[in-house]
Amino acid sequence: MDGLILLRPWWLLALLPLAGLVLMRLARSPDAGGWEGVMPRDMLRAMQALGHLGGRQPLWMRLLAPLALALLICGLAGPALPRTDAPVLAQADAVVLAVDLSPSVAQGAGLDQAKIAAAGLAQGLSGRPVGLILYGGEAFTASAPTLDIATLQTQIGVLDADTMPGKGSRPAAAIGMATQMLAGLPRADLVLISDGGGVDSQALAEADRLAGQGVRISALRLDGRAADGPPPAPDTLDRLLRGGEAASWDQSDRLAARLIRSGGSVRDPVLQALQYRDLGPWLAMLALPALLVMLRRLE
Protein backbone atom coordinates (compact mmCIF):
# COMPACT_ATOMS: atom_id res chain seq x y z
CA MET A 1 0.00 0.00 0.00
CA ASP A 2 2.89 2.38 -0.69
CA GLY A 3 1.74 5.86 -1.64
CA LEU A 4 -1.68 5.57 0.06
CA ILE A 5 -3.12 9.03 0.80
CA LEU A 6 -6.44 10.51 1.93
CA LEU A 7 -8.04 12.87 -0.59
CA ARG A 8 -10.55 14.26 1.96
CA PRO A 9 -8.96 13.62 5.39
CA TRP A 10 -11.20 16.05 7.32
CA TRP A 11 -14.05 13.53 7.09
CA LEU A 12 -12.21 11.42 9.67
CA LEU A 13 -13.17 13.98 12.31
CA ALA A 14 -16.71 12.61 12.06
CA LEU A 15 -15.42 9.43 13.73
CA LEU A 16 -15.08 11.30 17.04
CA PRO A 17 -18.80 11.99 17.62
CA LEU A 18 -19.56 8.52 16.26
CA ALA A 19 -17.30 6.99 18.91
CA GLY A 20 -19.17 8.96 21.57
CA LEU A 21 -22.53 7.67 20.31
CA VAL A 22 -21.23 4.08 20.38
CA LEU A 23 -20.15 4.43 24.01
CA MET A 24 -23.53 5.89 24.94
CA ARG A 25 -25.34 3.07 23.15
CA LEU A 26 -23.29 0.39 24.88
CA ALA A 27 -23.92 1.98 28.28
CA ARG A 28 -27.70 2.09 27.85
CA SER A 29 -29.92 -0.31 29.78
CA PRO A 30 -32.20 -2.70 27.85
CA ASP A 31 -34.73 -0.82 25.78
CA ALA A 32 -38.37 -1.75 26.37
CA GLY A 33 -39.99 1.05 24.43
CA GLY A 34 -40.36 3.26 27.51
CA TRP A 35 -42.25 0.68 29.57
CA GLU A 36 -39.21 0.11 31.76
CA GLY A 37 -39.92 3.49 33.35
CA VAL A 38 -43.49 2.73 34.42
CA MET A 39 -43.71 -1.07 34.89
CA PRO A 40 -42.60 -2.90 37.99
CA ARG A 41 -39.42 -4.86 37.39
CA ASP A 42 -41.03 -8.29 37.77
CA MET A 43 -43.85 -7.45 35.36
CA LEU A 44 -41.32 -6.02 32.85
CA ARG A 45 -39.30 -9.23 32.96
CA ALA A 46 -42.41 -11.35 32.52
CA MET A 47 -43.55 -9.34 29.52
CA GLN A 48 -40.07 -9.62 27.99
CA ALA A 49 -40.02 -13.35 28.63
CA LEU A 50 -43.34 -13.67 26.77
CA GLY A 51 -41.79 -11.78 23.83
CA HIS A 52 -44.14 -8.81 24.01
CA LEU A 53 -41.54 -6.15 24.77
CA GLY A 54 -38.36 -7.69 23.42
CA GLY A 55 -35.14 -8.28 25.24
CA ARG A 56 -31.65 -6.92 25.12
CA GLN A 57 -30.13 -7.05 21.64
CA PRO A 58 -26.89 -8.98 21.07
CA LEU A 59 -23.78 -6.78 21.01
CA TRP A 60 -23.11 -7.39 17.32
CA MET A 61 -26.61 -6.23 16.39
CA ARG A 62 -26.23 -3.06 18.45
CA LEU A 63 -22.99 -2.24 16.64
CA LEU A 64 -24.33 -2.71 13.10
CA ALA A 65 -25.35 0.93 12.61
CA PRO A 66 -22.09 2.41 14.02
CA LEU A 67 -20.06 -0.01 11.91
CA ALA A 68 -21.90 0.98 8.74
CA LEU A 69 -21.46 4.69 9.55
CA ALA A 70 -17.74 4.21 10.26
CA LEU A 71 -17.22 2.53 6.90
CA LEU A 72 -19.12 5.28 5.10
CA ILE A 73 -17.06 7.98 6.85
CA CYS A 74 -13.79 6.25 5.96
CA GLY A 75 -14.97 6.00 2.36
CA LEU A 76 -15.79 9.73 2.31
CA ALA A 77 -12.23 10.44 3.55
CA GLY A 78 -11.05 9.18 0.15
CA PRO A 79 -8.27 6.63 0.64
CA ALA A 80 -6.43 6.57 -2.69
CA LEU A 81 -3.42 5.08 -4.46
CA PRO A 82 -1.35 6.73 -7.25
CA ARG A 83 -2.59 6.00 -10.76
CA THR A 84 -0.11 4.51 -13.20
CA ASP A 85 -2.32 5.33 -16.19
CA ALA A 86 -2.45 9.13 -15.93
CA PRO A 87 0.68 10.33 -17.80
CA VAL A 88 -0.96 13.47 -19.16
CA LEU A 89 -1.19 14.86 -15.63
CA ALA A 90 2.51 14.43 -14.94
CA GLN A 91 3.25 18.00 -16.07
CA ALA A 92 1.24 19.75 -13.36
CA ASP A 93 3.48 21.57 -10.86
CA ALA A 94 6.55 20.23 -12.66
CA VAL A 95 10.26 20.65 -11.92
CA VAL A 96 12.74 20.33 -14.79
CA LEU A 97 16.39 19.54 -14.12
CA ALA A 98 18.83 20.88 -16.76
CA VAL A 99 22.11 19.00 -16.34
CA ASP A 100 25.28 20.46 -17.86
CA LEU A 101 27.25 17.73 -19.68
CA SER A 102 29.63 20.03 -21.53
CA PRO A 103 33.30 18.86 -21.65
CA SER A 104 34.23 21.10 -18.71
CA VAL A 105 31.87 19.02 -16.56
CA ALA A 106 31.75 15.62 -18.24
CA GLN A 107 35.54 15.19 -18.43
CA GLY A 108 36.22 16.00 -14.82
CA ALA A 109 34.97 15.40 -11.30
CA GLY A 110 31.93 17.55 -12.12
CA LEU A 111 30.26 14.59 -13.83
CA ASP A 112 29.92 12.61 -10.61
CA GLN A 113 28.83 15.75 -8.78
CA ALA A 114 26.14 16.43 -11.40
CA LYS A 115 24.82 12.87 -11.20
CA ILE A 116 24.72 12.90 -7.40
CA ALA A 117 23.02 16.31 -7.36
CA ALA A 118 20.44 15.37 -9.99
CA ALA A 119 19.61 12.00 -8.38
CA GLY A 120 19.35 13.53 -4.91
CA LEU A 121 17.15 16.36 -6.15
CA ALA A 122 14.84 13.95 -8.01
CA GLN A 123 14.51 11.81 -4.88
CA GLY A 124 13.86 14.82 -2.67
CA LEU A 125 11.15 16.09 -5.02
CA SER A 126 9.03 12.96 -4.62
CA GLY A 127 5.42 14.08 -5.10
CA ARG A 128 6.22 16.65 -7.81
CA PRO A 129 6.69 15.57 -11.45
CA VAL A 130 10.34 15.85 -12.50
CA GLY A 131 11.70 16.21 -16.04
CA LEU A 132 15.28 15.99 -17.32
CA ILE A 133 17.12 18.03 -19.95
CA LEU A 134 20.76 17.36 -20.88
CA TYR A 135 22.86 20.01 -22.57
CA GLY A 136 26.30 20.80 -23.89
CA GLY A 137 26.65 22.57 -27.20
CA GLU A 138 23.03 21.53 -27.81
CA ALA A 139 20.14 20.50 -25.58
CA PHE A 140 18.10 17.30 -25.58
CA THR A 141 15.03 16.14 -23.64
CA ALA A 142 15.90 12.99 -21.71
CA SER A 143 12.52 12.77 -19.93
CA ALA A 144 9.30 14.75 -19.85
CA PRO A 145 8.03 15.54 -16.34
CA THR A 146 7.09 12.27 -14.66
CA LEU A 147 6.22 10.90 -11.23
CA ASP A 148 8.26 7.75 -11.98
CA ILE A 149 11.35 8.88 -10.08
CA ALA A 150 12.96 5.41 -10.14
CA THR A 151 13.14 5.40 -13.95
CA LEU A 152 14.45 8.96 -13.94
CA GLN A 153 17.23 8.03 -11.51
CA THR A 154 18.18 5.11 -13.76
CA GLN A 155 18.61 7.55 -16.65
CA ILE A 156 20.74 9.81 -14.49
CA GLY A 157 22.88 6.89 -13.33
CA VAL A 158 24.04 5.96 -16.86
CA LEU A 159 25.23 9.46 -17.84
CA ASP A 160 28.89 9.58 -18.86
CA ALA A 161 31.37 11.69 -20.78
CA ASP A 162 30.09 10.34 -24.12
CA THR A 163 26.39 11.04 -23.50
CA MET A 164 26.41 14.42 -25.24
CA PRO A 165 27.88 14.72 -28.77
CA GLY A 166 30.00 17.68 -29.73
CA LYS A 167 31.60 20.38 -27.62
CA GLY A 168 30.59 23.65 -26.09
CA SER A 169 28.23 24.76 -23.33
CA ARG A 170 24.97 26.52 -24.19
CA PRO A 171 22.65 26.91 -21.19
CA ALA A 172 20.55 29.13 -23.46
CA ALA A 173 19.55 26.02 -25.44
CA ALA A 174 18.51 24.17 -22.27
CA ILE A 175 16.49 27.12 -20.95
CA GLY A 176 14.79 27.54 -24.34
CA MET A 177 13.84 23.86 -24.34
CA ALA A 178 12.45 24.21 -20.81
CA THR A 179 10.38 27.17 -22.01
CA GLN A 180 8.67 24.90 -24.56
CA MET A 181 8.29 21.99 -22.12
CA LEU A 182 6.71 24.12 -19.39
CA ALA A 183 4.54 26.35 -21.59
CA GLY A 184 1.05 26.90 -20.20
CA LEU A 185 1.70 25.46 -16.74
CA PRO A 186 0.40 27.53 -13.82
CA ARG A 187 3.41 26.62 -11.64
CA ALA A 188 6.79 25.14 -12.50
CA ASP A 189 10.51 25.29 -11.67
CA LEU A 190 13.74 24.92 -13.62
CA VAL A 191 16.92 23.86 -11.82
CA LEU A 192 20.25 24.28 -13.62
CA ILE A 193 22.97 21.86 -12.50
CA SER A 194 26.13 23.38 -13.94
CA ASP A 195 29.59 24.84 -13.36
CA GLY A 196 28.34 28.11 -14.84
CA GLY A 197 30.02 27.81 -18.20
CA GLY A 198 28.45 29.35 -21.31
CA VAL A 199 26.32 31.98 -19.58
CA ASP A 200 25.93 34.77 -22.12
CA SER A 201 23.44 37.41 -23.21
CA GLN A 202 21.33 34.82 -25.04
CA ALA A 203 21.07 32.69 -21.88
CA LEU A 204 20.01 35.75 -19.89
CA ALA A 205 17.35 36.58 -22.50
CA GLU A 206 16.03 33.01 -22.44
CA ALA A 207 15.91 33.14 -18.63
CA ASP A 208 13.85 36.34 -18.78
CA ARG A 209 11.47 34.75 -21.30
CA LEU A 210 11.02 31.67 -19.11
CA ALA A 211 10.46 33.79 -16.00
CA GLY A 212 7.80 35.67 -17.96
CA GLN A 213 5.82 32.40 -18.02
CA GLY A 214 5.89 32.31 -14.23
CA VAL A 215 8.65 29.68 -14.02
CA ARG A 216 11.24 30.09 -11.29
CA ILE A 217 14.90 29.32 -12.04
CA SER A 218 17.22 27.87 -9.38
CA ALA A 219 20.70 26.37 -9.65
CA LEU A 220 23.11 23.86 -8.14
CA ARG A 221 26.78 24.77 -8.63
CA LEU A 222 29.38 22.18 -9.64
CA ASP A 223 33.01 22.76 -8.65
CA GLY A 224 34.80 19.81 -10.30
CA ARG A 225 35.84 21.57 -13.50
CA ALA A 226 38.14 19.78 -15.94
CA ALA A 227 41.76 20.83 -16.01
CA ASP A 228 41.67 22.17 -19.58
CA GLY A 229 40.21 25.58 -18.79
CA PRO A 230 39.71 28.22 -16.09
CA PRO A 231 36.57 27.92 -13.95
CA PRO A 232 33.78 30.48 -14.39
CA ALA A 233 33.30 33.14 -11.76
CA PRO A 234 31.49 31.78 -8.66
CA ASP A 235 28.51 34.08 -9.21
CA THR A 236 28.03 33.25 -12.92
CA LEU A 237 24.98 31.04 -12.30
CA ASP A 238 23.45 33.70 -10.06
CA ARG A 239 22.88 35.83 -13.16
CA LEU A 240 20.38 33.22 -14.41
CA LEU A 241 18.34 32.97 -11.20
CA ARG A 242 14.75 34.10 -11.50
CA GLY A 243 12.85 33.78 -8.22
CA GLY A 244 14.91 30.78 -7.11
CA GLU A 245 18.16 30.30 -5.24
CA ALA A 246 21.63 28.90 -5.92
CA ALA A 247 23.31 26.27 -3.76
CA SER A 248 26.28 23.94 -3.91
CA TRP A 249 25.84 20.59 -5.66
CA ASP A 250 25.97 18.77 -2.29
CA GLN A 251 23.02 20.79 -0.92
CA SER A 252 20.38 19.29 -3.21
CA ASP A 253 18.30 18.15 -0.23
CA ARG A 254 17.95 21.72 1.01
CA LEU A 255 16.87 22.98 -2.40
CA ALA A 256 14.46 20.04 -2.82
CA ALA A 257 12.80 20.85 0.53
CA ARG A 258 12.31 24.45 -0.57
CA LEU A 259 10.80 23.44 -3.89
CA ILE A 260 8.45 20.94 -2.22
CA ARG A 261 7.18 23.58 0.22
CA SER A 262 6.60 26.16 -2.49
CA GLY A 263 5.02 23.76 -4.99
CA GLY A 264 3.01 21.15 -3.12
CA SER A 265 1.08 23.53 -0.88
CA VAL A 266 -0.93 24.94 -3.79
CA ARG A 267 -1.58 21.76 -5.70
CA ASP A 268 -4.92 21.83 -7.52
CA PRO A 269 -7.18 19.38 -5.63
CA VAL A 270 -8.93 18.40 -8.86
CA LEU A 271 -5.64 17.47 -10.54
CA GLN A 272 -4.50 15.65 -7.41
CA ALA A 273 -7.72 13.61 -7.36
CA LEU A 274 -7.22 12.66 -11.00
CA GLN A 275 -3.67 11.50 -10.27
CA TYR A 276 -4.95 9.01 -7.66
CA ARG A 277 -7.38 6.11 -7.77
CA ASP A 278 -10.10 6.81 -5.18
CA LEU A 279 -10.83 3.67 -3.14
CA GLY A 280 -13.55 5.41 -1.11
CA PRO A 281 -16.56 3.99 -3.02
CA TRP A 282 -15.24 0.43 -2.61
CA LEU A 283 -14.71 0.96 1.11
CA ALA A 284 -18.21 2.42 1.46
CA MET A 285 -19.64 -0.68 -0.25
CA LEU A 286 -18.42 -2.75 2.71
CA ALA A 287 -21.19 -1.07 4.72
CA LEU A 288 -23.88 -2.72 2.56
CA PRO A 289 -24.00 -6.07 4.43
CA ALA A 290 -24.59 -4.30 7.75
CA LEU A 291 -27.29 -2.09 6.19
CA LEU A 292 -29.02 -5.10 4.62
CA VAL A 293 -29.15 -6.90 7.98
CA MET A 294 -30.64 -3.80 9.60
CA LEU A 295 -33.29 -3.52 6.86
CA ARG A 296 -34.19 -7.18 7.30
CA ARG A 297 -34.76 -6.60 11.00
CA LEU A 298 -37.18 -3.76 10.20
CA GLU A 299 -39.43 -5.96 8.03
Secondary structure as UniProt FT lines:
FT   TURN            2..3
FT   STRAND          5..6
FT   HELIX           9..14
FT   HELIX           15..27
FT   TURN            33..34
FT   HELIX           35..37
FT   HELIX           41..49
FT   TURN            50..51
FT   HELIX           59..62
FT   HELIX           64..76
FT   STRAND          79..82
FT   HELIX           87..89
FT   TURN            90..93
FT   STRAND          94..100
FT   HELIX           103..106
FT   HELIX           110..124
FT   TURN            125..127
FT   STRAND          130..135
FT   STRAND          139..146
FT   HELIX           149..157
FT   TURN            161..162
FT   HELIX           171..181
FT   TURN            182..184
FT   STRAND          188..194
FT   TURN            197..198
FT   HELIX           201..212
FT   TURN            213..214
FT   STRAND          215..221
FT   TURN            227..228
FT   TURN            234..236
FT   HELIX           237..240
FT   STRAND          242..248
FT   HELIX           249..251
FT   HELIX           252..264
FT   TURN            265..266
FT   HELIX           269..275
FT   STRAND          276..278
FT   HELIX           280..285
FT   TURN            286..287
FT   HELIX           288..298
//
